[in-house]
Amino acid sequence: MSYELIITEKPKSALKIAQALDGKIGKDAINGVAYYSLKYKGKDIVITSAMGHIYNLAEKSPGKWQYPVFDIEWKETSEIRKGSEYVKKYLNAIKKLAKNANEFTVATDYDIEGEVIGLNIIRYACGQKDASRMKFSTLTKNDLIKSYENKSKSIDWGMAHAGETRHALDWYYGINISRALTHAIKTTGMFKILSSGRVQGPSLKIIVNKEKEIQKFKPEKYWQIELLGNVSDSLIDSWHAEDRFFDKSKADRVMENVKGQKTAKVSKVERKKFRQAPPTPFDLTTLQTEAYRCFRISPKNTLAIAQNLYTDGCISYPRTSSQVLPKEIGYKTLIGDLAKQKKYSGIAAKLLSMQKLEPNNGKKTDPAHPAIYPTGVEPKNLDDRDAKIYDLIVKRFFATFAEEAVRETLKVEIDANKELFVAKGTTTVEKGWHTFYEPYTDFKEEELPNVSEGQEVKVVEIKMHEKETQPPKRFTPASIIRELEKRNLGTKATRAAIIETLYDRGYVSGEQIQATELGVKTIESLEQFAPKIVDEDLTRQFEMEMEDIQQKKKKPQEVLDKAKKVLTEILEDIKKKEAHIGEKLREAYRETSRQANVIGKCPVCKEGNLRIITSKASGKRFIACDKYPDCKTTFGIPQSGSIKPFKTPCKDCGYPVVSVISKGKRPWRFCINPNCPSKAQHTSVEI
């Protein structure tokens, strides 16, 4: 019997499509890989799934660990990546089912990665040159039926060729540069796997440049003058209109002028109302940054949670750049479906009572997918973090349809012997969309006393504050994602993984992302000896050329030949200077390792640093003061998991706090002081 074979990217997607096309489906398995048999409008269909990338690029003839190397081909993932053996059974199942198929349809995620996955399966596992293509943004019944009935006769070749080119470029850069850096440090007698890549290098450079900016920063003193007064039996806090005085003598003259003042006068009252437009719908980047702001969930974990909600049919496809909700999704029907969920029945009813339902769409679009939105399918058995992300997506969706909020700023000017002081407060007059986005709105309500011009203010206190300018803030896992998007580095789906790699390689550390000594020296070495590796403009240029490939304006080989030429020149330069680069990287790695073992200042002798020590005799690790034998302070720590210093000391005893990170477990923190009054362990913030 011949049939149409539909191939999805994940097992859940295969089941969803089968259920959408026929209520009565037959289920079977090949070595544990499920497939579904059904009839749709009299046509025999079999549906099965891959498990992500079944094929990956690898060297054609791997031999010595040398560079440059450009001779690559697609190989089975199970053969080239450790821990990927389970993928083999999915490939074998597809090959077996393909033998009796006379028609093929790709139903992988409709994006560049999904197109590459589908193309490789069709040509290598199924032995076909092309296939039909289903395109959908939600795994709901109506969308899947519509997608099947309107499938294209061919895969998206522009997207497939752009995806293949991206994979090849990333392989060329990642493997060759990583080998070059590893060879360089090896010349010093040290073996350490180092890495860089087409996007990784420029990304690290951005963080290193921020670190250098912070290190160069010199704080500058300034003074502010505060007047605390009483008016209408209420306190009012105001600050001198000059704001910051960088010349202390000028501030002193103001203080002399107001010295002994018992009363002041309200000289001006100004009220201004302004309207706040509703937020735009979520694209992936804004979802990741909001999830971090609201819950401190990392961008990588936000994407993973959103992907699971998508495969469960609860939200639309999350890997999107769009901030537009098209009318075709049926606003009223969607909100009506969400109203059936008890938690959202009230606010959904408010929206449905509005005369007009129109979202505040943003400017960013994506040709493949709309903005992220809830489908109306109620999720089941969500854990705490998954429930938070789902709630954030639903509330954001609601808020985009709501009315503008109205806020009012009250500015009060106070005259104290002709010195002007200003008090400002902003309050919400009409909540509008705030009602629908609560508790995720982030606006302070700063209410001032109701005063009028000419009213007397009793001076409670006038004092001068000495302050210092602060250095630039470090990037967070969310703000660096925004920065990479702004600079057009990486893709919406890869940026979070790139930052994770920088952590894994020891180039950066901390929740407030700090470049380590290794990260700084790696960039300095590359800037000195191979600056094109960290050249943002070159990386951006390749991104634009891949867009040209997708739009069929350029051919892949043209872009790949250019990349080979650029890389060959870069790698020749590195080879000539291997010893210099290696020495610099070795010093940096040793310094980074040393810093990573410092937990904090010794609370006993106050002079030494507490370090993680591993006993040569027992192999056990502990924390000890480096002033031994003068100071014999030690502390016990867990023997498994990665121990990282936490920057903030214990609030109860002032001793250092460490984070314990174990594979497969959530990170946790504890104070190293066994006699700490709290005796409490604190859940770690994700990084």
N, C-alpha and C positions, 0 to 999 in steps of 0.2 A: 504493500500500500504506500503510495506517495502522499506527501503532505507539505504544507507550508511550515517552515521552521522559523519561529520568532525567538531571537536571542536578546536577553536583557543583561544589564550590568550586575545586578544583585539578585539573590533568590527571592526576596520579598517582592521585587518589581515583577518577576515572572508570575508569582501567585496573583498579584493584583490585576495584571492584564488578563489572566485566565478567568478570574472571577468576573471581570467586567464584560468579557465577550460571551460567556456562557455560564449560566447558573449550575449546570450539571457538567462537572469536569472530572476526567479520569486522572488519577495521580499514580505515578510509578517512580522508580529511581534506578539509576545506574551507579553502583558503588557508592550509594549514599547521596548522590546528586539528584534532586527531585526534578521531574519534568511533568508537564500537564498535557493531556490530550482532550480535544474538544471539537465540536462542529460549530461553525458560525456561518449562518445563511447557506447551509449545505456544504460548506468547505471544510476539509479536514485540516486541523491546525495542531502543531506541537509547540509548546513553549518551554524553554529552559533558560538557564542563566550562566553567565560567567561569574567570576569573583574578582572584579576590578581588572587590572592589567594582567592578562594571561601571557602576554608577550612583552619583552623589554629589550632595549638595545644593549648590545655587548660587542666586545672585540671579536672579529671574525676568527683570528688565529691567536688566542692569548698565549703569550710566552713570557719573556722577561718583563719585569715591571719598568717599562721604558716609556719615553715620550719624545716627540709627539706621535700620536696614533689617531688616525682618522678612518681606518678600515673597519667599519662596524656593520652589524646586521641585526635584524630582529630575531631573538631566540626565545624559547619557552622560559618563562619566569622561574619555573621550578628548577631549571638547570643552572641558573646563574645567580640566584639570590637565596642565601641561607634562610631557613624558616618559612620558605614559600612552597614547600613540597605539597601542601594541601591543595594548591592551585591546579596541580596535575590532574586530579580526578575530575575537575570541572572541564578541563580541556578534552580529556578522553571521552566524557559524556557527550560533549558537543560534536566531536568527530564521529562518534557512533551514530548519533541522531541525524547527522548531516548526510550520511550515506543513502538514506531512503527519501530525503527531501528533494522536491523538484522546484521549490520556491523558497527564497530566503528574505527575512525582514530583520533589520537592525532596530532594536528598541532600547539601546543604551541611553544614558543621560545625554541630552542634546546640548553638548558643549564640545570644546576642542578635545578634551581628554576622552569623553565618551565616543567621539567620532573616530579617534585613533584606536580605541579598544574595539569598536565595531568593525573597522576596516581590517585590522589584523586577524580577527576571528574569521571574517568572511574569506579573506584571501589565503590564509595559512591553514586554518582548521577545517574550513568548508570547501576550499579549492575553487572559490568563485571570484570573478573579477568585479562584481558589483552586487548590490542588493537593494530592496525597497527600504524606506526609512520612515519609522514612526517618530513624530515630534510632539512632545507633551510637556507641560509645566507642572501638572499635578497628577497624582496617582489615584484620581477619583474616577468612578465608573463612566460618567458622561464624557469626561475629557479623553479617557483611554479609547472609548468607542469612536469618538470623533477623530482621534489621532489615527486609529487603524483604518477607518473608512476613507480618510483623506491622506493616506501615506504617500510620500513621493516615490517615484519609480527608481530613484537612485540615491545613494548616500550623498551627503553634502561634501563634494570633493574639495571645495575651497577650504572648508573647515578642516577636513582630513589632512590635506597637504600642509596647511599652516601648523597643525598639530604635530605632524611628522617632523617638520623642519624645526619646531621648538624643541622636541625631544633630542634631535640630532645636535642642535646648538648647545643645549644644556649638557649633553654627554661630552661633546668636544671640549667645552670649557671646564666642566666639573672634573672630569678624569685627568685631563692633561695638566691643568694648573695644580690640582691636588697632588699629582705625582711629582710635579716639579718642586713644590714646596717641601714635600716629604723627602725627596732626594737631597734637597739643600740642607735640611737639618740632619740628615743621615751622614753628611760629610764631616760633622763634628763628633761622630761616634754615638749620637743619640738617635733612637728610633721612636718617632712620634708621628702618627697619621694626622696630617694637617689638610685642610680643605679650603677651597675657594670656588667661585663659580661665576657665571655670567651675571647673575643678579645678587648673589651672596656677597661678592666683593664690594660693589657700590653700596649695598645696604650696610655693611659693616663700616664703611668709610663715613657714612652719615652719622653713625653712632660715635665713632672715634672723633670726628670733627666736633661734635657736641661736647664730648668729654674734654677735649683740648680747650674749647671755649670756656668751659667751667673752670678748668685749672688755671687759665690765664686771667680769669676774672679777679679784679681787685675791689673789694667792698669799699664803698664810700659812705662816710657818715653824713647823716642829715637829721634835721630836727623838725618835729611837728608840734603845734600848740593846740591844746584841747581846752574848750570851755564847757564845763558842766553846769547847767543852770536849771532853775525851777520856774515853770510857767504853767498857769492854770492847774496848780497842784500836781503837776507831772514833771518828771525829769526830762530834759532835752540835752542830747550830747551833740556838740558842734565842734568843728575844726577850723582853724584859721584859713581864710580863702587862698592864701599863698600856697597852702598844702605843704610841700617840702621846702625847708630852708637849708640850702647847702652852705650858706654863709652863717655861722653861728652868731656873729655880731649883729646881724640883721634880726635874727630870732630874739636875741637879748634885748634889742631896742623895743620889739613888740611887747615883750614881757615887762619891761620897764614902764611902757605906756599904759598897760592895763593893771599895773600893780595897785592893789588896794581897791579895785572896782567892786562895789557891792551890788550894783545893778547894771543891766544892759537893756537894750531895746530892740524889739523885732522891727527891722527896717524894711523888710520885703518878704512877701509870701507869694510863691509862684507854684501853681498847680498845672501839670501837663498830663493829659491822658494820651495813651498810645495803644495801638492795636497790635496784637501778636497773632500772626498767621498760624494756622495749625501746622504740625510737622509734616514733612514729606514722607511717603511710604519708604519702608526699609529696602535698601539694597544690602548686599552682604557686608560691606565695610561699615555702614552705619549700624547694622544689627550688632556686629562685633564690638564696636566702640561703645554702644549703649549698654550692652551686656556687661562689659568691663566696668563702665561707670556705675551701673546700678548694683551689680552682684560680685564684681571682681572675678568674673569667669573669663579665662583667657580666650583670645580670639580662636586659637586652635580648638579648644573644647567647645566653644560656641558653634563653630562650624560642624563639629561632629554631632552635637545635639540636634542642630537644625537638620542635618542630613537624615538622622533617625526619624525626626518628626515628618520629614518629607516621605520617606519610604513607608511610614505608617499611614500615609495619606492625609495627614492633619494640616500640613502647610504646603505651599507651592515650592518649586525648586529654589534652593537657597543660594546657589552659586550664580548670582546675577548682578549686573551692574546697573540695572534699571531702578528708577525711582518713580515709575509710572504704572498705575493700575488701569488697564484698558477696560472699556465698558463691556466688552465681550464676556468678562468673567461673571457678570450679573450681580451688581452691588446689592440690590434689594434681596435677592434670593440668598446670597451669602450671609448677610446680616440676619435674615430670618432664620437660617440654619443655626447660626451662633446663638440666637435668642433661645433656642431649645436647650442650650447648656445652662444649667441652673446658675452658675457663677456669673454669666453674662446677660441673663434675661432682662435685667433692669436697664442697663445702659444700652443694650441693643434696641429695646423698645423705644427709648428716647430718640435714637437715630431714625428709626422707622417712622416716627411721628413727624419728622422734618419734611417740608414740602419738596425739597430738592436734595438728592444724594449725589454729591460730586466731590471726589477726593482732591486734596491739594497736591497734585502731582509735581514732582521735581523735574529738573532739566535733564538728568542723566537717563539714557535709554540703553537697551540691550536688544539686539535683533533677535536673539534666541528666546529670551524669557522676560516676563513682566517682573515688577517689584514683588517682594515676598509678602504673601498674604495667607491667612488661615482659610482652609477649604470648607469649614463647617463640620468636618468629621471630628467627633470628640475623641481626644486621646484617652487611653486607659493605662492605669498603673504606672504613672510617671513618677520618677523619683524627684527629690526636691529641686535639683538644678534644672532638670528637663521641664518641670512644671513652671519654673520661673521664666525660662526662655519662651515657652509657649504663651504664657500670660503676657509677656512683653510684646510679642508679635501681635496678639489679638488686640491689646490695648492701643498699640500704635496704629493698627488698621482702623479701629474705631475713630481714633483722634483725627485721622486725616480727613474724615468727612464732617467733622464738627465745626461749629462757628468759631470765629476769631475770639480770643480772649482780650479783655480790656484791662489794662493796668494804669495806675496813676502814680506819678512821681510828685512828691511834695518837697519843695526846696524852701527852706527858711533861712533868711540872712539876719544875723544878730550883730548889732553895733555896740561894741564895748569901747567907749572913748575913741571912736572913729576907726577902730580896728574891726574889720569884718570877719565874722565867723559864720560857717555854713553848716546846716544840718540837712541831710537828705534822707528820704524814706520812700520806698515804693511798695504799694499794696495792689492786690487784685480787686478790681471793681466788678467785672463780669468774668466768671471762670471759663466760660466757653469750652474749648477743647481740653482744658486742664481736667475737667470732670471725667473725661473719657480716658485720659492717660495716667490718672493717679494709680499708684503712688510714685510714678516715675518722673513727674515734673520736678524741676530743680530750681525753683524761684523763691527767694527769701521774701518774707512779708515783714517789712520794716516800717512800722506805724509810728508816726510822730504825733505829739499832742496837737489838738485843734487850736491854732493860734491866729491872731489877726495883726495887721501892721500897726505899729505904735504901742503894742502891748509890752509891759515891763517884764523883764526876765531877772529873777534873783540869782546872782552868781553864787554857786556852791563852791566851785573850784576852777582855777585856771592853772594848768600845768604844762610844762614843756617835756616832750619825750625825745630821747636820743635813740636813733635807729641806724641801721646800715642797709645799703642796697643789697639785694640778693642775687646770686648767680642764676643763669638760665636754668630752667627745670630740665631734668633728664627725661628722655622718652619713657613712656610706659608701653606695655605690650599692645595697647590699643592705639596710642598716638603714633607709634612707629608705623603701624599698618596704614593709618591715614596719610602719613608723610610719604610712604612708598607709593601709594595710589596717586597722590598729588604730583609726584615726580615721574609717574608712569613707569615705575620699576616693578617687575613681576606681574602676576595676574591676581585677580580676586581670589582664586582658589589656591595660589601658592604662597602668598605673602606670609601667612601665619606660619607655614612650615619652614620658610627661610629663616625666620627669627628663631624658631625652635632649634634649627641646626646651629645657629650662632651660639646658643646656650650649650648645646651638646658638645661643641668643639672647644668650649672654654674661652671663647672670644668675648663673651659678655656675661654679666651676672646681675642678680638682684631684680626685684620687682620694678624699681626705678632703674631702667636699664643702664648699666655702667660698663664701659669697655674695660676689659682686663688688660694687664700689661701685655699679655700675648696678643690680644686683639689690636692694641695700639701699635706694637712693634711689627705685627704682620702687615698692617696697612702702611706703616712707614717704609717697610722694606719694599712693598709692591709699588708705592709711589716713587721711590727712589730708583728701583731697577726695572719695573715693568708697569708704568703708570696706566697703560691702556686697560689693564685688568680691572681697575677700579674706576674707569671712566664712565660716568653716568650717561654722557652724550652718546657714546658708542652703544651702550646697552639699550638706550631709548631708540636709537636708530634701527637696531635689529628688531625691536618690538614693532616699530612702524612698518618695517619691511615684511614682517609676518602678517600684519594686517593687509598689506598689499597682496600677499599670496592668497589670503582668504578671499579677497575681492577679485582674484584672478588677474591682478595687474602685474605681478611678478612671478617668475618660476622659482621653485624651491632650490634648484641646483645653483642658480645665480647667487642666492643668499648664502648657501653653504660654501661655495667656492670663495666668496669674499671672507667668510669667517675663518676658513682654513688659512688663507693668506695672512690675515691679521694675527691669528694665534701662532702661526709658525714664527713670525717675527718676534712676538712676545717671548716665546719659549726659548728661542735662540739667545735672547738677551739674558734670560734667567740662567741658562746653562753656563754662560760665560762668567757669571757672578755668583755661582752656587755657594762658594765658600763664604763670601761676605754675607749673603742672605742667611745661610745656615747658622752662622755665629750669632747673628742678631736674633734669630728666632729661638735659638737655644737659651740665650740669656733671658729672653722674654718668658719662655715656658717655665724656666726655673723660678723666676720671680712670681709668676702667676700661681704656681704650685705653693710657693712659700706663703703668699698672701691668702690663698684659699684655706690654709690650715690655721690661720690666726682667728681665734674666736672673740677675743677682746682683751682689755687690760686686766691684769691680775687684781682682784678686789682685796687681796691680802697684803701683798708687798707694795702695791700701787706703782711699781716700776716696770715689772716684766709684762710680757704678753702671754696670754693663755693660748696654747697650741694643741692641735690633735697629734698625739704621739702613738706610734704602733710599736709595741714591745718586740724586740728581736728574739727574746727568749720564748715568750708565750704566744706571740702573734696577735695578742689582744690590743685593742686601742683604748685610749683614755685621754683626758684633757689634763695638761700640766703646764706650770709656769716655766718659761724659758730662762728664768734666772736660777734654775736648779744648779748647784746644790744650796745656794743661799736661800732660796725659797722652795719649799717642798710641797706646795699646794697642788693637789690633784682632784679631779672629779671623774666619776664614772659616766659612760655614755653607752647607748645601745651598740651591739657588735655587728648589727646588720643595717643596711640602708646607707644612703649618702648623708653625711652631716654637713650642714651649711650654717655659717653664722647668720643670725638675724640682727639687723642693724640696731634695733631699738632694745635697750636693756629692760629687764623685768620691772614692771611698775610697782611691784610689792617689795622687792629687796635690792634692786639695782644691779644684780648680777647679770652676766650675759645670757641671752636666750639663743638656742639653736633650733634649726629646722631639721627634721628627719624625713628623708624622701626615699621610699622603698617602691620597687617596681610592683605595679598592680594594686597599690594602696594609696589612699589619700594622704598627702603630707600632713605632719603635725609638728607642733612646737612645744618645747619645754624649757623651763629655767634650770640651769645646771646646778643651782644651789640646792643640796638635799634638804636643807633646813628652811627653805623659802616658806614664808607664812601662808602663801596661797596653796601650795602643794598641788596646783592645778595644771593640767595640760591644755594647751590652747590649739584649736584647729587652725591649720595653716591657710593663709591666703594663697591661691594658686598663682603660679608664675608660668 
